[in-house]
């Protein structure tokens, strides 16, 4: 019985009428809620990812009710679940997000350059490298972060792990 149910109701179909209903309802929800006005700045996310999520939720809800076709009730229930995602997206400040990401990338690159500058051709442990770097920077960097940067530098060819947890830093040519 369980095997039959698992194969018979493993996926549900969304017909064209229901797909149109999803688009219309999403448009209405976004226009009616003042809170979601910020989502117009990320239109590409809203116009593609959100409807896909709603369809996936609706299909899963229909399958859980042992149905092979999605109906309006399933879509409405999916919108209840997706409202949390819309609320989250509406409250993100995207203008500062990209700036923060850029700052983190720059900081990471600065730390890697400092490691190369201060520790060139020396056999040092992560803690020794961390101490050396932290003496030259305003903001301290944890040994765990240094270890992560060293792993990345090893892939780039500017660091090499040697015996007993020691690292050798090599300037790129």
C-alpha positions in Angstrom: 0.0 0.0 0.0 2.8 2.4 1.0 4.7 1.6 -2.2 1.6 2.3 -4.3 1.0 5.6 -2.6 4.7 6.6 -3.0 4.6 5.9 -6.7 1.1 7.1 -7.5 1.3 10.4 -5.6 5.0 11.2 -6.0 4.4 14.3 -8.2 1.5 16.6 -8.9 0.8 18.5 -12.0 0.0 22.2 -12.3 -2.2 23.0 -15.2 -2.1 26.3 -17.2 -5.0 27.8 -15.3 -3.3 27.2 -12.0 0.0 28.7 -13.3 -1.9 31.8 -14.4 -3.6 31.9 -10.9 -0.2 31.9 -9.3 1.1 34.8 -11.4 -2.0 36.9 -10.8 -2.1 36.2 -7.1 1.6 37.0 -6.7 1.1 40.3 -8.5 -1.9 41.1 -6.2 0.0 40.1 -3.1 3.0 42.3 -4.0 0.9 45.3 -5.0 -1.4 45.2 -1.9 1.3 44.9 0.7 3.2 48.1 1.3 5.8 46.1 3.1 6.8 44.4 -0.1 7.5 47.5 -2.1 11.2 47.0 -1.6 10.9 43.8 -3.7 10.5 45.8 -6.9 14.2 46.6 -6.6 15.0 42.9 -6.8 12.5 42.2 -9.6 14.6 39.4 -11.1 14.4 37.4 -7.9 10.7 38.0 -7.4 9.8 37.3 -11.1 11.5 33.9 -11.3 12.5 32.4 -8.0 9.3 33.1 -6.0 6.9 31.6 -8.5 9.1 28.5 -8.7 9.0 28.2 -4.9 5.3 28.6 -4.9 4.9 25.9 -7.5 7.1 23.5 -5.6 5.2 24.1 -2.3 1.9 23.7 -4.1 3.0 20.4 -5.7 4.2 19.1 -2.3 1.0 20.1 -0.6 -1.1 18.4 -3.3 1.0 15.2 -3.0 0.6 15.2 0.8 -3.2 15.2 0.2 -2.9 12.3 -2.2 -3.8 14.4 -5.2 -2.2 14.3 -8.7 -3.4 17.8 -9.7 -2.8 21.0 -7.9 -5.9 23.1 -7.1 -6.5 26.6 -5.8 -6.6 25.5 -2.1 -3.1 24.0 -2.5 -1.8 27.2 -4.1 -3.4 29.4 -1.4 -1.7 27.2 1.3 1.6 27.5 -0.6 1.2 31.3 -0.5 0.8 31.1 3.3 4.2 29.4 3.5 5.9 31.6 1.0 4.7 34.8 2.8 7.6 34.3 5.3 10.1 34.3 2.4 8.5 37.5 1.0 8.6 39.1 4.4 12.3 38.3 4.8 13.2 39.6 1.3 11.2 42.7 1.8 13.2 43.6 4.9 16.7 43.1 3.5 18.6 46.3 2.7 20.2 45.3 -0.6 22.1 48.5 -1.0 24.3 47.8 2.0 24.5 44.0 1.3 26.6 44.3 -1.8 28.8 46.9 -0.1 29.4 44.6 2.9 30.2 41.7 0.6 32.7 43.9 -1.3 34.3 45.1 2.0 34.7 41.5 3.2 36.4 40.5 -0.1 38.7 43.4 0.1 39.6 42.6 3.8 40.3 39.0 2.9 42.6 40.0 0.1 44.4 42.5 2.3 45.0 39.8 4.9 46.3 37.4 2.3 48.7 40.1 1.1 49.8 40.8 4.6 50.5 37.1 5.2 52.7 37.0 2.1 54.5 40.2 3.0 55.2 39.3 6.7 55.7 35.6 6.5 57.6 35.0 3.2 59.8 31.9 3.1 59.4 31.2 6.9 58.1 28.0 8.5 55.4 29.2 10.8 52.3 27.7 12.6 48.9 29.2 12.2 49.1 30.8 15.6 52.5 32.4 14.7 51.1 33.7 11.5 48.0 35.0 13.3 50.2 36.8 15.9 52.3 38.4 13.1 49.2 39.5 11.2 47.4 40.8 14.2 50.4 43.0 15.2 50.1 44.8 11.8 46.3 45.2 11.5 43.8 47.4 13.3 41.2 44.6 13.6 42.3 41.2 15.0 41.9 38.1 12.8 41.2 34.7 14.4 43.6 31.8 13.9 40.6 29.9 12.4 40.2 32.6 9.7 44.0 32.6 9.1 43.8 28.8 8.7 41.0 29.2 6.1 43.0 31.8 4.2 46.0 29.6 4.2 44.0 26.7 2.7 42.8 29.1 0.0 46.4 30.3 -0.6 47.5 26.7 -0.8 45.1 26.2 -3.7 46.4 29.4 -5.3 50.0 28.2 -4.9 51.2 30.9 -2.5 51.2 28.7 0.6 52.3 25.2 1.3 51.5 23.0 4.4 54.6 21.2 5.7 55.4 19.0 8.6 53.9 19.4 12.1 51.2 22.0 11.2 53.7 24.5 9.9 53.2 26.5 6.7 55.6 28.1 4.2 54.4 31.2 2.4 55.8 31.8 -1.1 55.5 35.1 -2.9 53.7 34.8 -6.3 55.9 35.4 -9.3 
